[in-house]
Amino acid sequence: MKRLILSALITASLSPALIPVSALANTPKLEGQHSDWTVYTRGDGRAKTCYAVSRATTLAPTSVNHGDIFFLLSNWANGEATEQPSLMTGFELKPARSPKARVGSTAVTMYGAANEAFISETSDERRLVNQMRSGANMTVEAVSARGTEVSYNFSLKGVTAALRQSKSLCG
């Protein structure tokens, strides 16, 4: 449930014109920019959420409408999530086809939930995030609910600084 809430928050923070005026008080706050990664926070105290987010730099195939594609690393002040990786797409993912994130030779299988993908095992989350810190690029492959095979590249430039700031804001 918290993952779906985070998805809505990210979407709202990246599209402020779509937010009703009464909801602006709950909008995520931009905290910093670190090369290709941006840090946002939302909430206060133990309910505070901090996340680093990056937009895909390349989208394939180029012949389809992907919508907005983001990769997030989330921290929750209450400790429920620490550097939790997730993919947010502009379309529904095919549940029977697991997305895969790859940095160098490290590949991690994700699971899709509507328009998001997460990693089941904490050890796999740690392994991917560690590789993200030392890598230059990450590729995520997935399949849309319509059956279209897609691939996204994300720059990892600035991810370490963004994670450091995100953790300090929610630590």
Helices and strands as residue ranges (DSSP letters): H 2-14, G 16-18, G 21-26, E 29-34, E 37-42, G 45-47, E 49-55, E 58-60, E 70-76, E 84-88, E 100-103, E 106-109, E 111-113, E 116-118, H 122-134, E 137-143, E 149-155, H 159-169
